[in-house]
Amino acid sequence: NAQWAGLIDRPHIRAALGPQGELEERVTALPIPAAIDEAVLTSGRVLFVGDAARATDVMTGEGIGQAVLTGRLAAEAIIAGGDPALVYERSVRAELFADHRMSKVLNGWLARPLLARGAVRVVGLTAWTRRNFVRWMFEDEHRAVLFTPRRWHR
């Protein structure tokens, strides 16, 4: 598979595994793309959810929460009547796009060593910053909450 072929030779993976590191088993899975903002969400009467909708967190690689959410949104769109595809696409956009875009921006910033080191220092300042960073990182508190005022009441 083309996606796996060069994975082990990426500089950060090679640095972690060392020059002699090799894949031991046959490849049985693929990395799940995190690109819900670019994904085709519907095709005719089909509503794509979870991995099929590329609904994976950019920073953590986690996808089960997004899979459950997109499944629920698809079911609600069908139950609502009207055009399920239109309802589903709008609800996915409202629920997931802001978090996804914010995660992409943060991922870009954290790819820069100086910014990453600064972020680690800030996060480690106090017990409060450490605790809340973990909550924020793993979506107890959405990363994009500043940009989605409809969530402020939660």
Secondary structure, DSSP 8 states (H G I E B T S, - for coil): -HHHHTGGGSHHHHHHH-TT----S----------TTTS--EETTEE--GGGGT---TTT---HHHHHHHHHHHHHHHHH-S-HHHHHHHHHIIIIIHHHHHHHHHHHHHTSHHHHHHHHHHHTSSHHHHHHHHHHHTTSS-TTGGG-GGGTT-
